[in-house]
Amino acid sequence: MALRVPATRKTLGLCFLAGKAMLEGGIGFRQSRCLQTFTLPDLPYDYGALEPVISAEIMQLHHEKHHQTYVTNYNKALEQLEEAMNQGETSKVVNLQSAIKFNGGGHINHSIFWKNLKPSREGGGEPPHGVLGWAIDQDFRSLENLIQKLNAEGAALQGSGWVWLALDKETKKLRVETTANQDPLVTKGPNFIPLLGIDVWEHAYYLQYKNVRPSYLKNIWNVINWKYASEVYENEVV
């Protein structure tokens, strides 16, 4: 299953033909490209549903302000890129890559993060079973060992970033990875599929946990949506 951003995309009507007919298997077709805008995805739960692990205030600010800012700036950068490409402004195209990576990555990462969380009264925190549970035991010896490794990697990450439980599609093994800032997991390797991503930017926890990131990492497992991670894993390996 390819990574999909669970957010609504609205076509702007700026579609155009690439301008060159391509042939494949003797059949002609034209490749088109459309400029699309991305919108903030709705959360599958209320802002206060993850309390006491994550406060309603944090969730609202995180979703409405931080994630929305990434979406807004991503759309702006894409529009500027489209204009620069049409005008043949190569230097501007190059300069826009960092903004696209940062804001696009922020949108991708947060869209995954919201699905990685689930209220405890609805099954959040319940350990994985089935094939993912078996794979965790095979690759990390136990769920407890995996959580300890994820927490250690997340706490040790300097500055801001993410800690991930990933599936390496090439080896069919589970891996723990970290990415800096808003780099999406794909920047660590094209074969990596994100199963769980935990945001360790201060905006994800500071209002509640202050500077004690390890406490945030310890408590977040009470609202982790292992069912979602299992579904992603099974779609890739079964």
C-alpha positions as CSV (number, residue, x, y, z in Angstrom):
1,M,0.0,0.0,0.0
2,A,1.5,3.3,-1.0
3,L,1.6,6.1,1.4
4,R,-1.5,8.2,1.1
5,V,-2.2,11.5,2.9
6,P,-5.6,11.2,4.5
7,A,-6.7,14.7,3.6
8,T,-9.1,16.1,1.1
9,R,-7.6,17.5,-2.1
10,K,-9.3,20.0,-4.2
11,T,-8.4,20.4,-7.9
12,L,-8.0,24.0,-8.8
13,G,-8.9,23.6,-12.5
14,L,-5.3,24.4,-13.5
15,C,-4.8,21.0,-15.2
16,F,-2.9,21.1,-18.4
17,L,-1.4,18.6,-20.8
18,A,2.3,17.9,-20.5
19,G,2.5,18.7,-24.2
20,K,4.1,15.5,-25.3
21,A,2.4,12.4,-26.5
22,M,4.0,9.3,-25.0
23,L,3.8,5.8,-26.3
24,E,3.6,2.6,-24.3
25,G,2.9,-0.8,-25.8
26,G,1.9,0.9,-29.0
27,I,-0.9,2.9,-27.4
28,G,-0.6,6.6,-27.4
29,F,-1.6,8.6,-24.3
30,R,-1.0,12.1,-22.9
31,Q,0.3,12.7,-19.4
32,S,-1.5,15.4,-17.6
33,R,-0.6,17.3,-14.4
34,C,-3.0,19.2,-12.1
35,L,-2.2,21.7,-9.5
36,Q,-4.1,20.6,-6.4
37,T,-4.6,22.2,-3.0
38,F,-4.6,20.3,0.3
39,T,-7.0,20.9,3.1
40,L,-6.7,20.2,6.8
41,P,-8.1,16.7,7.6
42,D,-10.7,16.4,10.3
43,L,-9.8,14.5,13.4
44,P,-11.6,11.2,14.0
45,Y,-12.2,12.3,17.7
46,D,-12.9,15.4,19.8
47,Y,-10.0,17.5,20.9
48,G,-10.5,16.5,24.5
49,A,-10.9,12.8,23.8
50,L,-7.2,11.9,24.5
51,E,-7.2,13.4,27.9
52,P,-5.5,13.0,30.4
53,V,-2.6,11.9,28.1
54,I,-2.9,14.9,25.7
55,S,-4.9,17.9,26.8
56,A,-7.7,19.4,24.6
57,E,-5.8,22.7,24.5
58,I,-2.7,21.0,23.0
59,M,-4.8,19.0,20.5
60,Q,-6.7,22.1,19.3
61,L,-3.6,24.2,18.9
62,H,-1.7,21.4,17.3
63,H,-4.4,20.7,14.8
64,E,-6.0,24.1,14.1
65,K,-2.8,26.2,14.2
66,H,0.3,24.1,13.5
67,H,-1.1,21.6,11.0
68,Q,-3.1,24.2,9.3
69,T,0.0,26.4,8.9
70,Y,1.8,23.5,7.2
71,V,-1.2,23.0,4.8
72,T,-1.4,26.8,4.0
73,N,2.3,27.2,3.4
74,Y,2.4,23.9,1.4
75,N,-0.3,25.2,-0.9
76,K,1.4,28.5,-1.3
77,A,4.7,26.9,-2.2
78,L,3.0,24.6,-4.8
79,E,1.4,27.6,-6.4
80,Q,4.7,29.5,-6.5
81,L,6.4,26.4,-7.9
82,E,3.8,26.1,-10.7
83,E,4.3,29.8,-11.6
84,A,8.1,29.5,-11.6
85,M,8.0,26.4,-13.8
86,N,5.7,28.0,-16.3
87,Q,8.0,31.0,-16.4
88,G,11.1,28.9,-16.6
89,E,12.6,30.4,-13.4
90,T,15.0,27.6,-12.5
91,S,16.6,29.3,-9.5
92,K,13.1,29.9,-8.0
93,V,12.2,26.3,-8.6
94,V,15.3,25.2,-6.7
95,N,14.7,27.7,-3.8
96,L,11.2,26.4,-3.3
97,Q,12.2,22.8,-2.6
98,S,13.0,23.4,1.0
99,A,9.6,25.0,1.7
100,I,7.8,22.2,-0.2
101,K,9.7,19.5,1.8
102,F,9.2,21.2,5.2
103,N,5.5,22.1,4.8
104,G,4.5,19.1,2.7
105,G,6.3,16.8,5.2
106,G,4.5,18.5,8.0
107,H,1.2,17.8,6.3
108,I,2.1,14.2,5.6
109,N,3.4,13.5,9.1
110,H,0.6,15.1,11.0
111,S,-2.1,13.4,8.8
112,I,-0.5,10.1,9.9
113,F,-0.1,11.1,13.5
114,W,-3.8,11.8,14.0
115,K,-4.6,8.3,12.9
116,N,-2.0,6.9,15.1
117,L,-3.9,8.1,18.2
118,K,-7.2,6.8,19.6
119,P,-9.1,7.5,22.8
120,S,-8.3,4.9,25.5
121,R,-12.1,4.2,26.0
122,E,-12.3,3.3,22.3
123,G,-9.3,0.9,22.3
124,G,-6.4,3.3,22.3
125,G,-3.4,1.7,23.9
126,E,-4.6,-1.9,23.4
127,P,-1.5,-3.9,22.2
128,P,-1.3,-5.2,18.7
129,H,-2.2,-8.8,17.9
130,G,-2.2,-10.9,14.8
131,V,0.6,-10.6,12.3
132,L,1.9,-7.2,13.5
133,G,2.2,-8.5,17.1
134,W,4.0,-11.6,15.8
135,A,6.4,-9.4,13.7
136,I,7.2,-7.2,16.7
137,D,8.1,-10.3,18.8
138,Q,10.3,-11.5,16.0
139,D,12.1,-8.3,15.3
140,F,12.2,-6.8,18.8
141,R,11.6,-9.8,21.1
142,S,8.6,-8.1,22.7
143,L,6.3,-5.1,22.6
144,E,7.9,-3.7,25.7
145,N,11.4,-3.8,24.1
146,L,10.0,-2.0,21.0
147,I,8.4,0.7,23.1
148,Q,11.6,1.2,25.1
149,K,13.5,1.6,21.9
150,L,11.1,4.1,20.4
151,N,11.0,6.1,23.6
152,A,14.8,6.1,23.8
153,E,15.2,7.2,20.2
154,G,12.5,9.9,20.6
155,A,14.0,11.3,23.8
156,A,17.5,11.4,22.3
157,L,16.5,13.2,19.1
158,Q,18.1,16.6,19.2
159,G,15.9,19.5,18.4
160,S,12.6,18.8,16.7
161,G,11.5,15.8,14.7
162,W,9.7,12.4,14.7
163,V,10.3,8.9,15.8
164,W,8.8,6.1,13.7
165,L,8.0,2.4,13.6
166,A,8.5,1.6,10.0
167,L,8.1,-1.4,7.8
168,D,11.0,-2.0,5.4
169,K,9.2,-3.4,2.4
170,E,12.4,-4.8,0.9
171,T,13.4,-6.9,3.9
172,K,9.9,-7.3,5.4
173,K,11.4,-6.2,8.7
174,L,10.3,-3.6,11.3
175,R,12.6,-0.7,12.0
176,V,12.8,2.2,14.4
177,E,13.8,5.4,12.6
178,T,13.9,9.1,13.4
179,T,13.5,12.1,11.1
180,A,14.5,15.7,11.8
181,N,12.1,18.6,11.6
182,Q,9.2,17.7,9.3
183,D,11.1,15.3,7.1
184,P,8.7,12.5,6.2
185,L,9.8,8.9,6.6
186,V,10.3,8.4,2.9
187,T,13.4,10.6,3.1
188,K,15.1,7.8,5.0
189,G,14.4,5.3,2.3
190,P,11.8,4.7,-0.5
191,N,11.0,1.3,0.9
192,F,10.0,2.5,4.3
193,I,6.3,2.5,5.2
194,P,5.2,4.4,8.3
195,L,3.2,2.3,10.8
196,L,3.5,4.7,13.7
197,G,4.9,8.2,13.9
198,I,5.2,10.1,17.2
199,D,5.7,13.9,17.0
200,V,8.4,15.0,19.4
201,W,8.3,18.7,18.5
202,E,7.7,20.8,21.6
203,H,4.3,22.0,20.3
204,A,3.1,18.4,20.7
205,Y,3.6,18.3,24.4
206,Y,5.1,21.4,26.0
207,L,2.0,23.0,27.4
208,Q,1.3,19.9,29.4
209,Y,4.7,18.2,30.0
210,K,6.9,21.3,29.8
211,N,10.4,20.2,28.9
212,V,10.1,16.6,30.1
213,R,9.8,14.8,26.7
214,P,10.3,11.3,28.2
215,S,7.1,11.7,30.3
216,Y,5.1,12.6,27.1
217,L,6.6,9.6,25.3
218,K,5.8,7.3,28.2
219,N,2.2,8.3,28.4
220,I,1.4,8.5,24.8
221,W,1.3,4.7,24.5
222,N,-2.0,4.8,26.4
223,V,-3.7,6.3,23.4
224,I,-1.7,4.7,20.5
225,N,-3.9,3.2,17.8
226,W,-2.3,-0.1,17.2
227,K,-5.3,-1.2,15.2
228,Y,-4.5,1.3,12.5
229,A,-0.8,0.3,12.5
230,S,-1.9,-3.3,12.2
231,E,-4.1,-2.5,9.2
232,V,-1.3,-0.7,7.4
233,Y,1.1,-3.5,8.1
234,E,-1.3,-6.3,6.9
235,N,-2.1,-4.4,3.7
236,E,1.6,-4.4,2.9
237,V,2.6,-7.9,3.8
238,V,-0.4,-10.2,3.7
